[in-house]
Each structure stands twice: as C-alpha cells, then as structure tokens.
C-alpha cells in the first residue's frame, strides 16, 4: 500500500480525538455514579435555571441515546438524554446546566453562538463537497486539478473555522453552567468540582476536534504544494 507522509497528520488528529473521547467517557462514567445530596434531576435543574433567568420559550425534551444532549437554537429545544434528564448524578446536573448555558447564550445574543449558527448551512455544504473536489483535483494532472484542490481546501477550511468558533461557545456555556449551579445552591463545592471535571473533559473533545480539523487542512495544503512543485 502506498504510504503518503502527510498521513501522519491525519493519524495524530485521530489519536487526539480518541484520547479526548476516552477521557470524557471515563470522567462521565465516574461522576454519573455519584448522586447529588439534594436529589434534583437534570431536567429539574434545567427548568430551575431557565426560570431564574426568565427564559420561558425553551422546551425541555427527553432524548434517546448516550451523551446526545444538545440545545437547538432554531426551535428553542433543550434535548437531554435519558441519563441526564432523569438522573440526580453530579454528571447529569453538570451536563444539563451546560446545555442551559447555550440557551442563555441565545437569550443574550452571544456573538460566537450567532456566528456558529449562521455558518451551519455553509459548513454542511463545504464538508459534503470538499473531499470529492480534492480527490478529483488529485486525479487531474494539470493546473486545473490544482485549482479544484484549492476550492476543495477552502470548502474544508469552513469546517476548521467552525470547529474553532465552537471552542468559545462551549467554554462559555460551561462557565455559565457552573455559575448557575452555584447560584441555585443545589450542589456542594465537592459536587461542583465533579461537575466542572465532566465539563472540562467534554470541552477537550472540542479542542481535539478543532486540532484534527486544522491538521487535516494542513495536509490538504501540503498535497497542493506538492502538486505545484
């Protein structure tokens, strides 16, 4: 099999993503077993934080799956997985509060969230066409092929930019989550430490994703430079 030295960039990105994924799974599993003393569920703390912040147009929905929690700003829906919606664990409250953090970002018109939402259609198109364009460009042995690869690189670049914009969105949501949990007074300081560890581990998955996207973009650039030499 042909070995391209630039594959090492893809391998590094994949290893970073695998390490971050293993870390969040391990951290979440640990704190999922630790119940909070107050016995409030993820859905209840989400509703409580929303009420305190006077956010009345968000619907809390029980979602299927594991770690599938998300906030959809288009229809103002807070989707909480079964293990978060119905659980009283430290992990559940941290995750639920984090997703509410995104709802609070929406209410306050948080800039990076607005930009990320606006980018979604373009990023979806870019991720769909980038790889075919790059492959076609590699097959065409002419300046036209290089041009097509450049277009593919720009299309893929949207994915990398999106991943970078996601970082402040996620870190800010976690900051809001811990502040809200402390304000509600439903967790002890030790429990807040656990919730913060879960959210930090989750944040690292976004960091790894951004780094993997940048490394893949660098690989595309190197392939284009090789073609031009």
Secondary structure, DSSP 4 states (H G I P E B T S, - for coil): ----TTHHHHHHHHHHHHHHHHHHHHHHHHHHT-B-TT---HHHHHHHHHHHTT--S-EEEEE-SSS--EEETTTTEEEEEHHHHS--BHHHHHHHHHHHHHHHHHHTT-HHHHHHHHHHHHHHHHHHHHHHHHHHHHHS-SHHHHHHHHHHHHHHHHHHHHHHHHHHHHHHHHHHHHHHHHHHT-S-HHHHHHHHHHHHHHHHHHHHHHHHHHHHHHHHHHHHHHHH-
